[in-house]
Amino acid sequence: MLLSLISLNDDEIAIVTNAVRQWCCEKKLDIDSLEGRRAITVAVDLIQMNTDHDKLFAELSKQLNHQ
């Protein structure tokens, strides 16, 4: 899980972790749960695909709700 964050810069790591924490909080999930880890992977993928940082949480929620 943490290996996927290595490819990001510090700002991107903060954006990913904030979006995932927010998503996990809304879903009442632990970030270290299977779902939380999957959310980190999806968020990293979204950042690497140049998703607008301001829209990351919305896109993360959309992606995870479809899975």
All heavy atoms as TSV, in Angstrom:
chain	resi	resn	atom	element	x	y	z
A	1	MET	N	N	0.827	-1.189	0.000
A	1	MET	CA	C	0.000	0.000	0.000
A	1	MET	C	C	0.869	1.249	0.000
A	1	MET	O	O	0.668	2.129	-0.812
A	1	MET	CB	C	-0.918	-0.032	1.211
A	1	MET	CG	C	-1.682	1.239	1.427
A	1	MET	SD	S	-2.749	1.240	2.850
A	1	MET	CE	C	-1.569	1.376	4.168
A	2	LEU	N	N	1.814	1.332	0.910
A	2	LEU	CA	C	2.656	2.518	0.993
A	2	LEU	C	C	3.586	2.647	-0.201
A	2	LEU	O	O	3.971	3.750	-0.553
A	2	LEU	CB	C	3.463	2.507	2.293
A	2	LEU	CG	C	2.631	2.627	3.565
A	2	LEU	CD1	C	3.517	2.535	4.790
A	2	LEU	CD2	C	1.834	3.913	3.583
A	3	LEU	N	N	3.906	1.532	-0.831
A	3	LEU	CA	C	4.767	1.593	-2.004
A	3	LEU	C	C	4.138	2.411	-3.122
A	3	LEU	O	O	4.836	3.072	-3.880
A	3	LEU	CB	C	5.112	0.193	-2.501
A	3	LEU	CG	C	6.042	-0.615	-1.607
A	3	LEU	CD1	C	6.206	-2.030	-2.167
A	3	LEU	CD2	C	7.390	0.061	-1.480
A	4	SER	N	N	2.822	2.381	-3.206
A	4	SER	CA	C	2.156	3.132	-4.267
A	4	SER	C	C	2.293	4.640	-4.058
A	4	SER	O	O	2.214	5.407	-5.003
A	4	SER	CB	C	0.689	2.740	-4.371
A	4	SER	OG	O	0.011	3.024	-3.170
A	5	LEU	N	N	2.526	5.067	-2.822
A	5	LEU	CA	C	2.666	6.492	-2.537
A	5	LEU	C	C	4.049	7.028	-2.898
A	5	LEU	O	O	4.232	8.228	-3.049
A	5	LEU	CB	C	2.394	6.773	-1.052
A	5	LEU	CG	C	0.964	6.533	-0.575
A	5	LEU	CD1	C	0.881	6.672	0.928
A	5	LEU	CD2	C	0.003	7.485	-1.250
A	6	ILE	N	N	5.031	6.146	-3.039
A	6	ILE	CA	C	6.410	6.568	-3.293
A	6	ILE	C	C	6.525	7.385	-4.576
A	6	ILE	O	O	7.334	8.300	-4.658
A	6	ILE	CB	C	7.356	5.345	-3.330
A	6	ILE	CG1	C	7.479	4.767	-1.927
A	6	ILE	CG2	C	8.715	5.706	-3.882
A	6	ILE	CD1	C	8.271	3.483	-1.871
A	7	SER	N	N	5.713	7.081	-5.552
A	7	SER	CA	C	5.807	7.764	-6.842
A	7	SER	C	C	5.243	9.186	-6.805
A	7	SER	O	O	5.375	9.923	-7.778
A	7	SER	CB	C	5.091	6.960	-7.917
A	7	SER	OG	O	3.710	6.882	-7.617
A	8	LEU	N	N	4.651	9.581	-5.689
A	8	LEU	CA	C	4.023	10.899	-5.586
A	8	LEU	C	C	4.920	11.879	-4.850
A	8	LEU	O	O	5.734	11.491	-4.019
A	8	LEU	CB	C	2.692	10.783	-4.837
A	8	LEU	CG	C	1.678	9.789	-5.386
A	8	LEU	CD1	C	0.437	9.787	-4.511
A	8	LEU	CD2	C	1.326	10.094	-6.819
A	9	ASN	N	N	4.724	13.178	-5.123
A	9	ASN	CA	C	5.452	14.185	-4.354
A	9	ASN	C	C	4.704	14.439	-3.048
A	9	ASN	O	O	3.594	13.920	-2.831
A	9	ASN	CB	C	5.665	15.467	-5.173
A	9	ASN	CG	C	4.380	16.208	-5.483
A	9	ASN	OD1	O	3.484	16.333	-4.653
A	9	ASN	ND2	N	4.289	16.722	-6.709
A	10	ASP	N	N	5.279	15.224	-2.159
A	10	ASP	CA	C	4.703	15.441	-0.832
A	10	ASP	C	C	3.297	16.031	-0.885
A	10	ASP	O	O	2.417	15.639	-0.118
A	10	ASP	CB	C	5.611	16.345	0.011
A	10	ASP	CG	C	6.908	15.665	0.416
A	10	ASP	OD1	O	7.002	14.419	0.310
A	10	ASP	OD2	O	7.839	16.377	0.844
A	11	ASP	N	N	3.082	16.978	-1.787
A	11	ASP	CA	C	1.754	17.593	-1.910
A	11	ASP	C	C	0.718	16.566	-2.369
A	11	ASP	O	O	-0.411	16.544	-1.864
A	11	ASP	CB	C	1.775	18.768	-2.886
A	11	ASP	CG	C	2.547	19.964	-2.334
A	11	ASP	OD1	O	2.669	20.094	-1.098
A	11	ASP	OD2	O	3.033	20.764	-3.156
A	12	GLU	N	N	1.094	15.740	-3.319
A	12	GLU	CA	C	0.175	14.722	-3.822
A	12	GLU	C	C	-0.128	13.680	-2.744
A	12	GLU	O	O	-1.271	13.226	-2.636
A	12	GLU	CB	C	0.751	14.047	-5.058
A	12	GLU	CG	C	0.815	14.963	-6.273
A	12	GLU	CD	C	1.588	14.383	-7.429
A	12	GLU	OE1	O	2.529	13.590	-7.198
A	12	GLU	OE2	O	1.257	14.736	-8.576
A	13	ILE	N	N	0.858	13.316	-1.949
A	13	ILE	CA	C	0.626	12.370	-0.848
A	13	ILE	C	C	-0.378	12.948	0.129
A	13	ILE	O	O	-1.300	12.259	0.572
A	13	ILE	CB	C	1.957	12.016	-0.145
A	13	ILE	CG1	C	2.829	11.163	-1.071
A	13	ILE	CG2	C	1.692	11.277	1.172
A	13	ILE	CD1	C	4.238	10.943	-0.575
A	14	ALA	N	N	-0.238	14.219	0.454
A	14	ALA	CA	C	-1.177	14.874	1.371
A	14	ALA	C	C	-2.586	14.897	0.789
A	14	ALA	O	O	-3.569	14.632	1.494
A	14	ALA	CB	C	-0.702	16.287	1.690
A	15	ILE	N	N	-2.697	15.181	-0.501
A	15	ILE	CA	C	-4.005	15.224	-1.157
A	15	ILE	C	C	-4.649	13.845	-1.151
A	15	ILE	O	O	-5.842	13.700	-0.834
A	15	ILE	CB	C	-3.854	15.770	-2.595
A	15	ILE	CG1	C	-3.470	17.245	-2.544
A	15	ILE	CG2	C	-5.124	15.560	-3.409
A	15	ILE	CD1	C	-2.927	17.800	-3.841
A	16	VAL	N	N	-3.865	12.815	-1.468
A	16	VAL	CA	C	-4.378	11.442	-1.468
A	16	VAL	C	C	-4.820	11.030	-0.072
A	16	VAL	O	O	-5.933	10.522	0.117
A	16	VAL	CB	C	-3.312	10.456	-2.016
A	16	VAL	CG1	C	-3.667	9.018	-1.682
A	16	VAL	CG2	C	-3.166	10.627	-3.517
A	17	THR	N	N	-3.978	11.236	0.920
A	17	THR	CA	C	-4.326	10.792	2.277
A	17	THR	C	C	-5.527	11.555	2.823
A	17	THR	O	O	-6.375	10.963	3.492
A	17	THR	CB	C	-3.127	10.884	3.240
A	17	THR	OG1	O	-2.602	12.208	3.239
A	17	THR	CG2	C	-2.044	9.902	2.863
A	18	ASN	N	N	-5.623	12.846	2.524
A	18	ASN	CA	C	-6.787	13.615	2.983
A	18	ASN	C	C	-8.074	13.110	2.345
A	18	ASN	O	O	-9.100	12.951	3.027
A	18	ASN	CB	C	-6.607	15.104	2.692
A	18	ASN	CG	C	-5.575	15.753	3.587
A	18	ASN	OD1	O	-5.259	15.252	4.673
A	18	ASN	ND2	N	-5.030	16.858	3.140
A	19	ALA	N	N	-8.038	12.836	1.045
A	19	ALA	CA	C	-9.237	12.340	0.352
A	19	ALA	C	C	-9.634	10.967	0.888
A	19	ALA	O	O	-10.817	10.699	1.120
A	19	ALA	CB	C	-8.991	12.285	-1.151
A	20	VAL	N	N	-8.651	10.101	1.099
A	20	VAL	CA	C	-8.950	8.750	1.592
A	20	VAL	C	C	-9.460	8.802	3.026
A	20	VAL	O	O	-10.416	8.101	3.371
A	20	VAL	CB	C	-7.714	7.831	1.461
A	20	VAL	CG1	C	-7.956	6.499	2.148
A	20	VAL	CG2	C	-7.372	7.621	-0.004
A	21	ARG	N	N	-8.858	9.633	3.856
A	21	ARG	CA	C	-9.358	9.766	5.238
A	21	ARG	C	C	-10.800	10.259	5.251
A	21	ARG	O	O	-11.623	9.770	6.014
A	21	ARG	CB	C	-8.474	10.729	6.030
A	21	ARG	CG	C	-7.192	10.122	6.480
A	21	ARG	CD	C	-6.443	11.066	7.417
A	21	ARG	NE	N	-5.170	10.488	7.769
A	21	ARG	CZ	C	-4.005	11.069	7.582
A	21	ARG	NH1	N	-3.943	12.282	7.055
A	21	ARG	NH2	N	-2.893	10.478	7.930
A	22	GLN	N	N	-11.089	11.248	4.405
A	22	GLN	CA	C	-12.452	11.772	4.328
A	22	GLN	C	C	-13.419	10.681	3.877
A	22	GLN	O	O	-14.504	10.517	4.451
A	22	GLN	CB	C	-12.502	12.964	3.373
A	22	GLN	CG	C	-13.856	13.631	3.304
A	22	GLN	CD	C	-13.861	14.824	2.360
A	22	GLN	OE1	O	-12.839	15.228	1.807
A	22	GLN	NE2	N	-15.037	15.391	2.160
A	23	TRP	N	N	-13.035	9.922	2.861
A	23	TRP	CA	C	-13.904	8.853	2.353
A	23	TRP	C	C	-14.122	7.795	3.426
A	23	TRP	O	O	-15.258	7.361	3.653
A	23	TRP	CB	C	-13.294	8.246	1.088
A	23	TRP	CG	C	-14.150	7.192	0.486
A	23	TRP	CD1	C	-15.230	7.377	-0.328
A	23	TRP	CD2	C	-14.044	5.781	0.682
A	23	TRP	NE1	N	-15.790	6.165	-0.664
A	23	TRP	CE2	C	-15.072	5.165	-0.050
A	23	TRP	CE3	C	-13.173	4.974	1.403
A	23	TRP	CZ2	C	-15.261	3.792	-0.078
A	23	TRP	CZ3	C	-13.356	3.599	1.371
A	23	TRP	CH2	C	-14.386	3.024	0.641
A	24	CYS	N	N	-13.042	7.380	4.082
A	24	CYS	CA	C	-13.154	6.366	5.139
A	24	CYS	C	C	-14.029	6.865	6.296
A	24	CYS	O	O	-14.830	6.106	6.842
A	24	CYS	CB	C	-11.768	5.972	5.660
A	24	CYS	SG	S	-10.829	4.927	4.527
A	25	CYS	N	N	-13.876	8.133	6.651
A	25	CYS	CA	C	-14.684	8.706	7.732
A	25	CYS	C	C	-16.165	8.674	7.366
A	25	CYS	O	O	-17.002	8.289	8.189
A	25	CYS	CB	C	-14.223	10.131	8.015
A	25	CYS	SG	S	-15.055	10.910	9.406
A	26	GLU	N	N	-16.492	9.073	6.152
A	26	GLU	CA	C	-17.891	9.070	5.704
A	26	GLU	C	C	-18.475	7.660	5.673
A	26	GLU	O	O	-19.655	7.472	5.946
A	26	GLU	CB	C	-18.021	9.720	4.331
A	26	GLU	CG	C	-17.896	11.220	4.376
A	26	GLU	CD	C	-18.258	11.879	3.062
A	26	GLU	OE1	O	-18.712	11.192	2.122
A	26	GLU	OE2	O	-18.087	13.112	2.984
A	27	LYS	N	N	-17.634	6.689	5.326
A	27	LYS	CA	C	-18.089	5.297	5.246
A	27	LYS	C	C	-17.927	4.546	6.567
A	27	LYS	O	O	-18.286	3.375	6.654
A	27	LYS	CB	C	-17.315	4.540	4.149
A	27	LYS	CG	C	-17.475	5.131	2.777
A	27	LYS	CD	C	-18.901	4.978	2.291
A	27	LYS	CE	C	-19.047	5.502	0.881
A	27	LYS	NZ	N	-20.402	5.386	0.378
A	28	LYS	N	N	-17.370	5.244	7.582
A	28	LYS	CA	C	-17.109	4.642	8.895
A	28	LYS	C	C	-16.208	3.412	8.781
A	28	LYS	O	O	-16.471	2.358	9.360
A	28	LYS	CB	C	-18.407	4.330	9.618
A	28	LYS	CG	C	-19.247	5.568	9.889
A	28	LYS	CD	C	-20.465	5.271	10.695
A	28	LYS	CE	C	-21.379	6.409	10.971
A	28	LYS	NZ	N	-21.060	7.744	10.751
A	29	LEU	N	N	-15.137	3.587	8.000
A	29	LEU	CA	C	-14.162	2.523	7.770
A	29	LEU	C	C	-12.806	2.958	8.303
A	29	LEU	O	O	-12.491	4.145	8.318
A	29	LEU	CB	C	-14.029	2.228	6.275
A	29	LEU	CG	C	-15.271	1.714	5.570
A	29	LEU	CD1	C	-15.055	1.742	4.062
A	29	LEU	CD2	C	-15.587	0.309	6.040
A	30	ASP	N	N	-12.005	2.001	8.698
A	30	ASP	CA	C	-10.633	2.277	9.106
A	30	ASP	C	C	-9.766	2.373	7.858
A	30	ASP	O	O	-9.929	1.569	6.929
A	30	ASP	CB	C	-10.138	1.160	10.035
A	30	ASP	CG	C	-8.786	1.459	10.603
A	30	ASP	OD1	O	-8.658	2.432	11.375
A	30	ASP	OD2	O	-7.842	0.712	10.274
A	31	ILE	N	N	-8.852	3.311	7.837
A	31	ILE	CA	C	-7.985	3.476	6.672
A	31	ILE	C	C	-7.113	2.248	6.442
A	31	ILE	O	O	-6.679	1.977	5.336
A	31	ILE	CB	C	-7.140	4.766	6.785
A	31	ILE	CG1	C	-6.599	5.158	5.422
A	31	ILE	CG2	C	-6.051	4.614	7.822
A	31	ILE	CD1	C	-6.043	6.555	5.349
A	32	ASP	N	N	-6.866	1.467	7.506
A	32	ASP	CA	C	-6.065	0.251	7.380
A	32	ASP	C	C	-6.893	-0.977	7.014
A	32	ASP	O	O	-6.348	-2.067	6.900
A	32	ASP	CB	C	-5.294	-0.024	8.677
A	32	ASP	CG	C	-4.175	0.976	8.893
A	32	ASP	OD1	O	-3.524	1.353	7.897
A	32	ASP	OD2	O	-3.949	1.377	10.041
A	33	SER	N	N	-8.182	-0.783	6.800
A	33	SER	CA	C	-9.030	-1.901	6.388
A	33	SER	C	C	-8.790	-2.211	4.916
A	33	SER	O	O	-8.133	-1.443	4.191
A	33	SER	CB	C	-10.508	-1.539	6.593
A	33	SER	OG	O	-10.894	-0.508	5.691
A	34	LEU	N	N	-9.321	-3.314	4.466
A	34	LEU	CA	C	-9.206	-3.689	3.059
A	34	LEU	C	C	-9.775	-2.583	2.160
A	34	LEU	O	O	-9.165	-2.208	1.153
A	34	LEU	CB	C	-9.931	-5.013	2.800
A	34	LEU	CG	C	-9.847	-5.577	1.394
A	34	LEU	CD1	C	-8.396	-5.868	1.011
A	34	LEU	CD2	C	-10.673	-6.847	1.291
A	35	GLU	N	N	-10.921	-2.040	2.551
A	35	GLU	CA	C	-11.554	-0.982	1.755
A	35	GLU	C	C	-10.721	0.291	1.771
A	35	GLU	O	O	-10.613	0.991	0.762
A	35	GLU	CB	C	-12.971	-0.688	2.268
A	35	GLU	CG	C	-13.933	-1.833	2.103
A	35	GLU	CD	C	-13.927	-2.789	3.299
A	35	GLU	OE1	O	-13.072	-2.637	4.200
A	35	GLU	OE2	O	-14.768	-3.699	3.326
A	36	GLY	N	N	-10.128	0.612	2.924
A	36	GLY	CA	C	-9.275	1.789	3.023
A	36	GLY	C	C	-8.036	1.663	2.157
A	36	GLY	O	O	-7.626	2.614	1.482
A	37	ARG	N	N	-7.455	0.493	2.150
A	37	ARG	CA	C	-6.277	0.256	1.308
A	37	ARG	C	C	-6.627	0.328	-0.163
A	37	ARG	O	O	-5.875	0.851	-0.978
A	37	ARG	CB	C	-5.653	-1.089	1.653
A	37	ARG	CG	C	-5.031	-1.086	3.023
A	37	ARG	CD	C	-4.484	-2.415	3.392
A	37	ARG	NE	N	-3.962	-2.352	4.760
A	37	ARG	CZ	C	-3.392	-3.344	5.356
A	37	ARG	NH1	N	-3.252	-4.504	4.750
A	37	ARG	NH2	N	-2.949	-3.207	6.593
A	38	ARG	N	N	-7.789	-0.190	-0.503
A	38	ARG	CA	C	-8.241	-0.110	-1.897
A	38	ARG	C	C	-8.461	1.355	-2.280
A	38	ARG	O	O	-8.127	1.775	-3.396
A	38	ARG	CB	C	-9.530	-0.902	-2.083
A	38	ARG	CG	C	-9.964	-0.980	-3.536
A	38	ARG	CD	C	-11.223	-1.732	-3.680
A	38	ARG	NE	N	-12.240	-0.993	-2.928
A	38	ARG	CZ	C	-13.517	-1.280	-2.901
A	38	ARG	NH1	N	-13.965	-2.310	-3.542
A	38	ARG	NH2	N	-14.370	-0.559	-2.222
A	39	ALA	N	N	-8.998	2.140	-1.349
A	39	ALA	CA	C	-9.221	3.565	-1.610
A	39	ALA	C	C	-7.897	4.283	-1.867
A	39	ALA	O	O	-7.816	5.147	-2.747
A	39	ALA	CB	C	-9.958	4.203	-0.438
A	40	ILE	N	N	-6.860	3.929	-1.124
A	40	ILE	CA	C	-5.548	4.537	-1.350
A	40	ILE	C	C	-5.059	4.203	-2.757
A	40	ILE	O	O	-4.584	5.079	-3.489
A	40	ILE	CB	C	-4.526	4.081	-0.289
A	40	ILE	CG1	C	-4.883	4.704	1.058
A	40	ILE	CG2	C	-3.104	4.462	-0.702
A	40	ILE	CD1	C	-4.063	4.194	2.220
A	41	THR	N	N	-5.185	2.963	-3.144
A	41	THR	CA	C	-4.739	2.544	-4.477
A	41	THR	C	C	-5.488	3.298	-5.567
A	41	THR	O	O	-4.880	3.795	-6.525
A	41	THR	CB	C	-4.931	1.027	-4.653
A	41	THR	OG1	O	-4.173	0.351	-3.644
A	41	THR	CG2	C	-4.481	0.563	-6.026
A	42	VAL	N	N	-6.796	3.413	-5.416
A	42	VAL	CA	C	-7.609	4.126	-6.416
A	42	VAL	C	C	-7.227	5.603	-6.438
A	42	VAL	O	O	-7.077	6.198	-7.516
A	42	VAL	CB	C	-9.118	3.944	-6.128
A	42	VAL	CG1	C	-9.958	4.849	-7.022
A	42	VAL	CG2	C	-9.525	2.488	-6.309
A	43	ALA	N	N	-7.044	6.207	-5.276
A	43	ALA	CA	C	-6.687	7.630	-5.205
A	43	ALA	C	C	-5.327	7.889	-5.851
A	43	ALA	O	O	-5.156	8.877	-6.579
A	43	ALA	CB	C	-6.696	8.106	-3.757
A	44	VAL	N	N	-4.354	7.021	-5.608
A	44	VAL	CA	C	-3.036	7.170	-6.237
A	44	VAL	C	C	-3.174	7.061	-7.750
A	44	VAL	O	O	-2.597	7.869	-8.491
A	44	VAL	CB	C	-2.034	6.131	-5.690
A	44	VAL	CG1	C	-0.764	6.095	-6.529
A	44	VAL	CG2	C	-1.693	6.427	-4.228
A	45	ASP	N	N	-3.944	6.097	-8.210
A	45	ASP	CA	C	-4.166	5.950	-9.657
A	45	ASP	C	C	-4.789	7.215	-10.246
A	45	ASP	O	O	-4.386	7.673	-11.318
A	45	ASP	CB	C	-5.061	4.751	-9.960
A	45	ASP	CG	C	-4.380	3.419	-9.730
A	45	ASP	OD1	O	-3.130	3.386	-9.609
A	45	ASP	OD2	O	-5.092	2.404	-9.659
A	46	LEU	N	N	-5.751	7.777	-9.539
A	46	LEU	CA	C	-6.413	8.987	-10.023
A	46	LEU	C	C	-5.440	10.159	-10.106
A	46	LEU	O	O	-5.450	10.916	-11.079
A	46	LEU	CB	C	-7.604	9.341	-9.131
A	46	LEU	CG	C	-8.808	8.412	-9.238
A	46	LEU	CD1	C	-9.799	8.688	-8.118
A	46	LEU	CD2	C	-9.473	8.548	-10.599
A	47	ILE	N	N	-4.609	10.316	-9.101
A	47	ILE	CA	C	-3.614	11.399	-9.106
A	47	ILE	C	C	-2.639	11.200	-10.258
A	47	ILE	O	O	-2.271	12.143	-10.957
A	47	ILE	CB	C	-2.867	11.463	-7.753
A	47	ILE	CG1	C	-3.755	12.084	-6.678
A	47	ILE	CG2	C	-1.556	12.236	-7.866
A	47	ILE	CD1	C	-4.021	13.568	-6.842
A	48	GLN	N	N	-2.215	9.962	-10.467
A	48	GLN	CA	C	-1.266	9.683	-11.550
A	48	GLN	C	C	-1.892	9.896	-12.921
A	48	GLN	O	O	-1.183	10.122	-13.892
A	48	GLN	CB	C	-0.715	8.263	-11.417
A	48	GLN	CG	C	0.219	8.129	-10.235
A	48	GLN	CD	C	0.707	6.712	-10.023
A	48	GLN	OE1	O	0.042	5.749	-10.390
A	48	GLN	NE2	N	1.873	6.586	-9.410
A	49	MET	N	N	-3.219	9.856	-13.000
A	49	MET	CA	C	-3.917	10.120	-14.262
A	49	MET	C	C	-4.266	11.602	-14.390
A	49	MET	O	O	-5.076	11.991	-15.213
A	49	MET	CB	C	-5.192	9.273	-14.355
A	49	MET	CG	C	-4.920	7.804	-14.483
A	49	MET	SD	S	-6.382	6.780	-14.798
A	49	MET	CE	C	-7.568	7.357	-13.617
A	50	ASN	N	N	-3.641	12.409	-13.534
A	50	ASN	CA	C	-3.796	13.875	-13.568
A	50	ASN	C	C	-5.208	14.352	-13.261
A	50	ASN	O	O	-5.660	15.357	-13.815
A	50	ASN	CB	C	-3.307	14.441	-14.905
A	50	ASN	CG	C	-1.839	14.183	-15.120
A	50	ASN	OD1	O	-1.039	14.333	-14.199
A	50	ASN	ND2	N	-1.488	13.776	-16.322
A	51	THR	N	N	-5.893	13.642	-12.380
A	51	THR	CA	C	-7.198	14.104	-11.911
A	51	THR	C	C	-6.999	15.421	-11.172
A	51	THR	O	O	-6.049	15.571	-10.407
A	51	THR	CB	C	-7.830	13.062	-10.965
A	51	THR	OG1	O	-7.994	11.842	-11.690
A	51	THR	CG2	C	-9.170	13.522	-10.428
A	52	ASP	N	N	-7.874	16.370	-11.401
A	52	ASP	CA	C	-7.818	17.664	-10.716
A	52	ASP	C	C	-7.807	17.417	-9.211
A	52	ASP	O	O	-8.677	16.725	-8.676
A	52	ASP	CB	C	-9.030	18.499	-11.122
A	52	ASP	CG	C	-9.012	19.903	-10.548
A	52	ASP	OD1	O	-8.191	20.196	-9.665
A	52	ASP	OD2	O	-9.849	20.711	-11.004
A	53	HIS	N	N	-6.818	17.976	-8.537
A	53	HIS	CA	C	-6.653	17.748	-7.102
A	53	HIS	C	C	-7.888	18.169	-6.307
A	53	HIS	O	O	-8.240	17.528	-5.320
A	53	HIS	CB	C	-5.419	18.475	-6.582
A	53	HIS	CG	C	-4.151	17.939	-7.149
A	53	HIS	ND1	N	-2.937	18.511	-6.902
A	53	HIS	CD2	C	-3.894	16.884	-7.969
A	53	HIS	CE1	C	-1.983	17.827	-7.528
A	53	HIS	NE2	N	-2.551	16.846	-8.188
A	54	ASP	N	N	-8.565	19.231	-6.754
A	54	ASP	CA	C	-9.768	19.706	-6.064
A	54	ASP	C	C	-10.953	18.758	-6.229
A	54	ASP	O	O	-11.915	18.827	-5.475
A	54	ASP	CB	C	-10.169	21.094	-6.563
A	54	ASP	CG	C	-9.128	22.146	-6.218
A	54	ASP	OD1	O	-8.432	21.991	-5.196
A	54	ASP	OD2	O	-9.006	23.123	-6.981
A	55	LYS	N	N	-10.870	17.883	-7.212
A	55	LYS	CA	C	-11.971	16.962	-7.493
A	55	LYS	C	C	-11.649	15.524	-7.105
A	55	LYS	O	O	-12.427	14.624	-7.386
A	55	LYS	CB	C	-12.330	17.026	-8.983
A	55	LYS	CG	C	-12.826	18.390	-9.408
A	55	LYS	CD	C	-13.144	18.417	-10.873
A	55	LYS	CE	C	-13.607	19.832	-11.265
A	55	LYS	NZ	N	-13.865	19.948	-12.672
A	56	LEU	N	N	-10.505	15.323	-6.442
A	56	LEU	CA	C	-10.075	13.961	-6.131
A	56	LEU	C	C	-11.075	13.231	-5.247
A	56	LEU	O	O	-11.441	12.095	-5.535
A	56	LEU	CB	C	-8.688	13.949	-5.475
A	56	LEU	CG	C	-8.165	12.551	-5.139
A	56	LEU	CD1	C	-7.989	11.708	-6.405
A	56	LEU	CD2	C	-6.869	12.622	-4.366
A	57	PHE	N	N	-11.549	13.866	-4.185
A	57	PHE	CA	C	-12.485	13.191	-3.291
A	57	PHE	C	C	-13.750	12.779	-4.037
A	57	PHE	O	O	-14.219	11.647	-3.899
A	57	PHE	CB	C	-12.836	14.055	-2.081
A	57	PHE	CG	C	-13.907	13.446	-1.239
A	57	PHE	CD1	C	-13.634	12.345	-0.441
A	57	PHE	CD2	C	-15.204	13.933	-1.274
A	57	PHE	CE1	C	-14.628	11.755	0.324
A	57	PHE	CE2	C	-16.193	13.351	-0.511
A	57	PHE	CZ	C	-15.913	12.265	0.291
A	58	ALA	N	N	-14.293	13.673	-4.831
A	58	ALA	CA	C	-15.518	13.365	-5.580
A	58	ALA	C	C	-15.287	12.216	-6.552
A	58	ALA	O	O	-16.119	11.299	-6.657
A	58	ALA	CB	C	-16.005	14.604	-6.325
A	59	GLU	N	N	-14.162	12.246	-7.251
A	59	GLU	CA	C	-13.866	11.185	-8.218
A	59	GLU	C	C	-13.583	9.868	-7.499
A	59	GLU	O	O	-13.997	8.804	-7.952
A	59	GLU	CB	C	-12.684	11.587	-9.104
A	59	GLU	CG	C	-12.428	10.643	-10.234
A	59	GLU	CD	C	-13.589	10.503	-11.207
A	59	GLU	OE1	O	-14.335	11.473	-11.435
A	59	GLU	OE2	O	-13.750	9.392	-11.759
A	60	LEU	N	N	-12.889	9.942	-6.360
A	60	LEU	CA	C	-12.619	8.748	-5.557
A	60	LEU	C	C	-13.927	8.112	-5.108
A	60	LEU	O	O	-14.128	6.901	-5.251
A	60	LEU	CB	C	-11.755	9.108	-4.349
A	60	LEU	CG	C	-11.453	7.992	-3.354
A	60	LEU	CD1	C	-10.612	6.904	-4.005
A	60	LEU	CD2	C	-10.746	8.557	-2.131
A	61	SER	N	N	-14.830	8.918	-4.596
A	61	SER	CA	C	-16.128	8.405	-4.152
A	61	SER	C	C	-16.889	7.773	-5.302
A	61	SER	O	O	-17.470	6.698	-5.156
A	61	SER	CB	C	-16.955	9.543	-3.535
A	61	SER	OG	O	-16.333	10.033	-2.377
A	62	LYS	N	N	-16.867	8.431	-6.448
A	62	LYS	CA	C	-17.559	7.916	-7.627
A	62	LYS	C	C	-16.985	6.559	-8.039
A	62	LYS	O	O	-17.732	5.614	-8.280
A	62	LYS	CB	C	-17.411	8.919	-8.769
A	62	LYS	CG	C	-18.063	8.539	-10.063
A	62	LYS	CD	C	-17.846	9.635	-11.080
A	62	LYS	CE	C	-18.106	9.151	-12.481
A	62	LYS	NZ	N	-17.767	10.169	-13.476
A	63	GLN	N	N	-15.661	6.466	-8.108
A	63	GLN	CA	C	-15.009	5.224	-8.498
A	63	GLN	C	C	-15.315	4.086	-7.513
A	63	GLN	O	O	-15.623	2.975	-7.927
A	63	GLN	CB	C	-13.482	5.414	-8.564
A	63	GLN	CG	C	-13.015	6.331	-9.657
A	63	GLN	CD	C	-12.963	5.641	-10.993
A	63	GLN	OE1	O	-12.675	4.459	-11.084
A	63	GLN	NE2	N	-13.246	6.387	-12.036
A	64	LEU	N	N	-15.229	4.379	-6.233
A	64	LEU	CA	C	-15.419	3.339	-5.222
A	64	LEU	C	C	-16.881	2.920	-5.085
A	64	LEU	O	O	-17.164	1.774	-4.736
A	64	LEU	CB	C	-14.850	3.783	-3.870
A	64	LEU	CG	C	-13.335	3.929	-3.851
A	64	LEU	CD1	C	-12.874	4.537	-2.539
A	64	LEU	CD2	C	-12.643	2.608	-4.102
A	65	ASN	N	N	-17.802	3.825	-5.383
A	65	ASN	CA	C	-19.215	3.472	-5.328
A	65	ASN	C	C	-19.613	2.567	-6.488
A	65	ASN	O	O	-20.619	1.859	-6.410
A	65	ASN	CB	C	-20.079	4.728	-5.323
A	65	ASN	CG	C	-20.008	5.472	-4.010
A	65	ASN	OD1	O	-19.636	4.896	-2.975
A	65	ASN	ND2	N	-20.340	6.739	-4.020
A	66	HIS	N	N	-18.829	2.570	-7.558
A	66	HIS	CA	C	-19.128	1.726	-8.719
A	66	HIS	C	C	-18.499	0.346	-8.614
A	66	HIS	O	O	-18.779	-0.522	-9.432
A	66	HIS	CB	C	-18.664	2.392	-10.016
A	66	HIS	CG	C	-19.514	3.568	-10.404
A	66	HIS	ND1	N	-20.807	3.441	-10.824
A	66	HIS	CD2	C	-19.254	4.900	-10.399
A	66	HIS	CE1	C	-21.311	4.642	-11.078
A	66	HIS	NE2	N	-20.392	5.532	-10.824
A	67	GLN	N	N	-17.649	0.143	-7.619
A	67	GLN	CA	C	-16.970	-1.142	-7.482
A	67	GLN	C	C	-17.716	-2.045	-6.539
A	67	GLN	O	O	-18.430	-1.727	-5.703
A	67	GLN	CB	C	-15.539	-0.956	-6.992
A	67	GLN	CG	C	-14.689	-0.262	-8.028
A	67	GLN	CD	C	-13.253	-0.084	-7.557
A	67	GLN	OE1	O	-12.866	-0.454	-6.462
A	67	GLN	NE2	N	-12.452	0.497	-8.418
